[in-house]
Amino acid sequence: MTSKAQTAAALGAGAIFGFGLALSGMLDPARVRGFLDIGGAFDPSLAFVLVGAVTVSSLGYLVSRRLQHPALVGSFHLPTKTVVDRRLVLGSAIFGVGWGAAGFCPGPAVAALSLGLAPVFLFAAMMCLGVLIHDHWPELRRLGAQRGADAQT
């Protein structure tokens, strides 16, 4: 169960993250596509944002290694899976193609909702639809197989 302090911390971190994205210009999909356009109008600003993010994240990780547990929960929740498998590679490829085509990934897309632009709302809706499909995929496959079997009888 989430406490009020955890909710406040999550909202605060999200607000700081969104502000940082807006301040760095990463809510503009043209910047992202410009970074990926190596042969054309290359825009290196995303690289500087990435270096800053990796630096802050690395420092936070180093500090966390010295702590027995986080401030607001009893233990750290670190990934346990270390194998690079087909699902990871395929998911990363889909994410990368979508990010390059749309110029958004989930964090900036949610922050860009504050701009009130229709394409951003469409992207966020499709992102939510993708999450729902992913979460319910086994059930959807089972229902599809049942309908196929029912149609054959």
Summary of the structure (lengths in Angstrom):
residues: 153
radius of gyration: 19.8
end to end distance: 47.4
largest distance: 63.3
contacts: 313
relative contact order: 0.09
helix: 73%
strand: 0%
